[in-house]
């Protein structure tokens, strides 16, 4: 798997996406990152893997799960095949 490390940016205007048939709201900054990753995915085989993205993979509404997962993030990032850091479109 690959991992995306990103800044959340503003949370005022969330963007809906569909994950496993259910709507999930993500920040505009993450939406932009995912759009850019998809563009690169079309050209680069290294990007054609599963992605671990904290805002999507961690239930943000469950404080216990979130705390447990955040504690594991160092290992998650260290064992990923590829890590991309996204701070914004600029």
QUIKA-V916594 format. One record per backbone hydrogen bond with DSSP energy under -1.0 kcal/mol. NH is the residue of the N-H (numbers start at 1). CO is the residue of the C=O. E is the energy in kcal/mol with one decimal. If there is no record, write none. Layout:
nh:NH co:CO e:E
nh:NH co:CO e:E
This chain:
nh:2 co:50 e:-3.2
nh:3 co:82 e:-2.7
nh:4 co:52 e:-2.4
nh:5 co:84 e:-3.2
nh:7 co:86 e:-1.6
nh:15 co:26 e:-3.7
nh:17 co:24 e:-2.6
nh:19 co:22 e:-3.2
nh:22 co:19 e:-1.9
nh:24 co:17 e:-2.8
nh:26 co:15 e:-2.7
nh:31 co:27 e:-2.3
nh:32 co:28 e:-2.4
nh:33 co:29 e:-2.1
nh:34 co:30 e:-2.8
nh:35 co:31 e:-2.0
nh:36 co:32 e:-2.4
nh:37 co:33 e:-2.7
nh:38 co:34 e:-2.2
nh:39 co:35 e:-1.8
nh:40 co:36 e:-2.2
nh:41 co:37 e:-2.8
nh:42 co:38 e:-1.3
nh:43 co:40 e:-1.8
nh:44 co:40 e:-1.9
nh:47 co:44 e:-1.5
nh:48 co:45 e:-2.1
nh:49 co:47 e:-1.1
nh:52 co:2 e:-2.7
nh:56 co:53 e:-1.4
nh:57 co:53 e:-3.4
nh:58 co:54 e:-2.2
nh:60 co:58 e:-1.1
nh:62 co:59 e:-1.4
nh:66 co:62 e:-3.0
nh:67 co:63 e:-2.4
nh:68 co:64 e:-2.2
nh:69 co:65 e:-3.0
nh:70 co:66 e:-2.8
nh:71 co:67 e:-1.8
nh:76 co:72 e:-2.5
nh:77 co:73 e:-2.9
nh:78 co:74 e:-2.4
nh:79 co:75 e:-2.0
nh:81 co:1 e:-3.0
nh:84 co:3 e:-2.6
nh:86 co:5 e:-3.3
